[in-house]
Amino acid sequence: MLTIRETAVITGANRGLGLEFARQMLIADYKVIATCRQLEEADELYALSDKGSLTVLPLELTDTQSIADFVKTLHGQPIDILINNAGVMGAPTQDVDNMEIELWMKLLRVNTIAPFELTTRLLPNLKMSERPRVIAMSSQMGALNANGEGFYAYRSSKAALNKVMQTLALQLAKDKVIVCPVLPGWVQTDMGGKDADLSVDESVSGMLRVLDNLSLEQSGQFLTWHGTQHTW
């Protein structure tokens, strides 16, 4: 881990990967600003406060005003790392015969548009950092070379996220802001299920090593949790 104390923002930090990011980063002496939709559902997150510098703030990523209020709270504060972790899988009814269009729009709002909106609104804070890094949790289901049926909403939201992050990386290179979509692997979370390959601890440990070693030359690449480049 880095010896310089850095500040990280984590979305969706009350459970799963986000909660584990907060836990491991606090132990590693990062300053952690953790967000979630409902503070009353963040008991496990609040319990981490004895491990280091933790700030818990509300953030509803489908609400532009909530994002604006959150960003206003951080005015003038440097942000070294932004982890766009919050995301939704949606209902299993995402097929040709039973697609819920409203659900599709919700997934695009949470999984694709919100990471763009939050990242761009926090650019002044990121530019205050000596080595600003932005990652977003993606999925192999969003890779165009991965074949599979169904889950139209989820697949398209992650494919679009990949392209958004790649384009941001290109545009923000002049500001030395590193931006990457990251594949956390098939993880034992509520979304991944108990039969998944990786524990939450393994996945997050790997992604933190990736964050620690990220270079501007890697910006825009689709990286896996263990640091290799994934095909799009």
N, C-alpha and C positions, 0 to 999 in steps of 0.2 A: 504494500500500500504506500501511498504518497506520504512523505514526512510533513509536508506543508498542510496545514489544516484548511480544508476546502469546504464550501457550502454546496449542498445538493438539495434540489427540489424533487420530490417523488410524488407522482399522482397515483391515486388508488392504493394508498398505503395502509389501509386498515385490515388487509388480508392477503393471502397468497404471496406472489412474488414481491409486491410492493411492501408488505409487512417485513418480509425477509430482507429486502434491500435496506429498509430502515434499521433493522436489528444489526446487520453486519456492518453497515456504515457507521453507526454510532459506536460500536465496539472498536472500529478502526479510527475513531476520533474525527470523523467528519461532523460538521454542523448540518443537521438534517431538518429540512422544512418538509413535513409530510402532510399530504392532503387527502381528504376523502369527502364523500357526499354528505354523510350523516355523522356528526361528531358523537352522537349517542351510540353509534355502532363501532366505536373505535377503542374499546376498553383494552384490547391487546396492544394496540399502538401506544396508548397512554402509559401502559405498564412498562414500556421501554425507556421512559424518561430518566430512570436511574442509571442508564448506561451511557449517557452523554448529553450533548446539547441538542435537544429535540423541541421543535415548534410544530404544533398541530393546528392546521387551519382548514376551514371548510372550503370546498371547491366543487361546484356542479358544472361539469364540462359541457353540458348541453345548454347552458345559460350564459350568454355573452356578458351579461351584467355581473354574474358571479365571477367570471374570469377577470373582468375589469377590476372588480373589488379586490380580488386576490393580488393582482399585479400592483395595484395602488398600495397595498399593505407592504409590498417589498420595494417601494420606491427608494432608490439610492443604495440599495444593498447588492453587492456583487454576487452573482450566481456562477459557480464554476461548472456544475453538472445539472442538467435537467433530464430526468428519467420519465419519459412519457409512458407510464406503465398501465394506466387505467384503460380498460377495454371490455367489450362484451361479445359473447359468442352468439347470443340471440337464441330464439326457439329452434327446435329441430325441424320445424316446418318451413324449410327454405328450398323448396323444389319447384319444378315446373308446374305441378298440379296444385300446390298449396302455398305459394309465396305470399307473404304478408308485406305489401309494399310499404306500409307505415313502418314496419320493423326494419326494412331495408334502409329507409331514410334515417332511422334512429342509429343504426349501426354505422352508417357513413358519418353521422354527426359526431359520435363518440370516438370511433376508431380512426377516422381519417381527418376530419375537419378540426376537431379539438386539439390534437397535437400540433397542427399547423398554427392555429390561433394562439395557443399558449406560448409556443416557441417564438413566434414573431412579436408578441406583446412583451415577452421577457428579453428581447434582444438588447435593450439598453443595459440591463443587469448582466447579461452574458458578456457583453463587450467590456465590462469592467474587470473581467477575469483575465489572468495571464494565459490560461489555456482552457477556454470554454468548450464544453462537450455536451452534445445533445444526442440522446438515443431514444428510440421508440420501439416498443415491443411489437414485433411482427409475427409472422407465422409462415411455415412452409406451404400452407394452404393458399397463401397469397403469391407464391412463386408461379409464374406462367408456365414453367416446365413441369409443374406437379399436376398430374391428371387426377381427376376425381369428380364424382357427381354430387349434386346437391350443395347445400350451404352457400347458395349464391350470394347472399347478403354478406356473410362473414368473409368469404374468399375475396369478393370484390373490394370490400373495405380495406383489407390488408394489402391487396395488390396496389390499390390507390395510395395507401399509406407509404408503401415502398417508393413509389414514384414521387410523392410529395417530399419525402426525406432526401431522396437523391437530388431533386431540383433545388431544395433549400441548401444542400451542401455545395452545389455549384455556385449559387448566388451569394452565399455567405463566406466563400473561400477568401475573398478579399479582406474580410474582417477576422479571418483566422478562427472562425467558429466551426468546429468539427461536428458533423451531423451524420448519423448512421441509423438505419433500421437494423435491429438485432433479433436474431432467432433464439429464443430462450430454450428451445428443445421441447420435447414432449414431457411436461412436468406434472408431478402429482399435486395438482391444485383442484379446486372445484371445477374448473373448466377442463383440465386434462384428465381427471379421474385417477382412481387409486392404482390402476394398472399401467400408468405411464412409466417411461424409462427412467426419468430423473427425479430425484428428490428436489424440493424447493431449495434446500441448502446448496446442493451441487450446482444447480443452474445459476443461482445468484452469485455464488463464489466465482464461477467462471466468467460471468458477465462483468463482475467488478475487476477481474484481472484484465479483461478487454478494455474497460474504461480507463484503467490505470495506464495502459500502454498505447492508447489511441493516438495516432499521429494525423496531421493534416493530410498526408498522402493517402490515408485510408478513408478520408471523408467521402461520403456518398456510396461506400460499399455496403452490401448486404452481408453482415457478419453473423456467424453462429456464436453460441454461448461460449465456445472454447476458442474463438478468435480466428477461425478460418473463414474464407470468403465463400458465401453461398451463391449458387446460381439463381438468377432472377426468374 
